[in-house]
Amino acid sequence: MQKSKKAFTMIELIFVIVVLGILAAVALPKLADTKNQADIASGRADIATIRSAIVNERQTQLVKGINTWIPKLSDNSTTLFRGDGDRTLLMYGIKAGSSTDGWTSDNTFLVYEYGVNGTKTQFTYEPDNGTFTCSTTAGNAEQNALCKNLIN
């Protein structure tokens, strides 16, 4: 009686490798999109938190008899949205991101940018009325789409 070999043939191994390659080609773009969607969700949560903190700080000042909005949202470029040094916005702030992703600010701390996968959209804080928003028409198509995704 002849013993049967328990091994894969070269054709079977090539077939498995091809199938795994096809699965990887389908899965990798989905994973990249999932990361972008997670970054957008994180940005939405940050924006909601920042806007809520602006209103909360304003109400705190009204109780004290001060009828002004917080003059600027940050006082340094490494931890953003903590307040202006005199008035507190977020206790721990939000750590500044890189030049392509996350939150960054200019030196006025009235203009902020939020980036996802290299596309950035600009947010402006108006200390006259407490608004913190981006323009859905001021940038290129990618920037405008990112703004819409973040505020809708």
C-alpha positions in Angstrom: 0.0 0.0 0.0 1.3 3.4 -1.0 1.5 6.3 1.5 -0.2 9.5 0.4 1.8 12.7 0.8 0.2 15.5 2.9 1.6 18.6 1.3 0.4 21.4 -0.9 1.3 21.5 -4.6 2.9 24.6 -6.1 -0.4 25.4 -8.0 -2.4 25.3 -4.7 0.1 27.7 -3.0 0.1 30.1 -5.9 -3.8 30.1 -5.9 -3.8 30.9 -2.1 -1.3 33.7 -2.6 -3.4 35.2 -5.5 -6.6 35.0 -3.3 -4.8 36.7 -0.4 -3.5 39.4 -2.8 -7.0 40.1 -4.1 -8.4 40.3 -0.5 -5.6 42.7 0.5 -6.3 44.9 -2.6 -9.9 45.2 -1.6 -9.3 45.7 2.2 -6.5 48.3 2.2 -8.5 51.2 0.6 -11.4 50.5 3.1 -9.0 50.7 6.0 -7.6 54.0 4.8 -11.1 55.4 4.4 -12.0 54.2 7.9 -9.0 56.2 9.4 -10.2 59.3 7.5 -13.7 58.8 8.8 -12.4 58.4 12.4 -10.3 61.6 12.0 -13.5 63.5 10.8 -15.5 62.1 13.8 -12.7 63.2 16.1 -12.8 66.7 14.6 -16.6 66.9 14.9 -16.3 66.0 18.6 -13.6 68.6 19.1 -15.7 71.3 17.4 -18.7 70.5 19.5 -16.6 70.6 22.6 -15.0 73.9 21.7 -18.3 75.5 20.8 -19.8 74.3 24.1 -16.9 75.6 26.0 -17.2 79.0 24.4 -20.8 79.2 25.4 -20.1 77.9 28.9 -17.3 80.4 29.4 -19.5 83.2 28.2 -22.2 82.2 30.7 -19.7 82.1 33.5 -18.6 85.7 32.6 -22.2 86.9 32.5 -22.8 85.6 36.0 -19.8 87.7 37.1 -21.2 90.8 35.2 -18.7 90.7 32.3 -20.5 91.0 29.0 -17.8 90.0 26.6 -16.8 86.8 24.8 -13.4 85.3 25.5 -10.9 87.3 23.4 -9.0 84.4 22.0 -9.2 80.6 22.4 -5.5 79.8 23.1 -2.4 81.4 24.5 0.2 79.0 23.1 0.7 76.9 19.9 1.3 73.5 21.6 -1.9 73.1 23.6 -4.8 74.8 22.0 -8.2 75.9 23.2 -7.2 76.3 26.9 -8.1 80.0 27.0 -6.3 83.3 26.9 -4.4 83.0 30.1 -6.9 85.0 32.1 -10.1 83.1 31.2 -10.2 79.3 30.9 -11.8 77.6 28.0 -10.9 73.8 28.1 -9.1 72.7 31.2 -6.6 70.4 29.4 -6.9 71.8 25.9 -6.3 69.9 22.7 -2.7 69.0 21.7 -1.6 70.7 18.5 -1.3 68.4 15.5 1.2 68.2 12.7 1.4 70.5 9.7 -0.9 68.2 7.8 -3.2 66.5 10.3 -5.0 67.7 13.5 -5.4 71.2 14.9 -3.0 74.0 14.3 -3.2 77.8 14.9 -1.7 81.0 13.7 -0.1 83.5 16.2 -3.4 85.4 16.7 -5.2 82.3 18.1 -8.3 83.4 16.2 -7.6 81.3 13.1 -7.3 77.5 13.4 -6.9 74.8 10.8 -8.0 71.2 11.1 -6.3 68.7 8.8 -7.4 65.2 7.7 -5.0 63.2 5.5 -3.2 66.3 4.3 -6.3 68.3 3.5 -6.8 71.3 5.9 -9.8 73.5 6.4 -9.7 76.8 8.2 -11.8 77.7 11.3 -12.2 81.3 12.5 -13.2 82.4 16.0 -15.1 85.7 16.1 -14.7 87.3 19.6 -17.4 89.8 18.9 -20.1 87.1 18.8 -18.5 83.9 19.9 -18.8 82.0 16.6 -16.3 79.3 15.7 -16.8 78.0 12.2 -15.3 77.3 8.8 -16.3 78.5 5.4 -17.8 75.9 3.0 -17.0 78.1 0.0 -13.7 79.8 0.7 -11.2 77.0 -0.2 -10.8 74.4 -2.9 -13.3 71.6 -3.4 -11.5 69.2 -0.9 -11.3 71.9 1.8 -14.9 72.9 1.3 -16.0 69.2 1.5 -13.9 68.7 4.7 -15.5 71.8 6.3 -19.0 70.5 5.4 -18.2 67.0 6.8 -17.0 68.6 10.1 -19.8 71.0 10.7 -22.8 68.9 9.5 
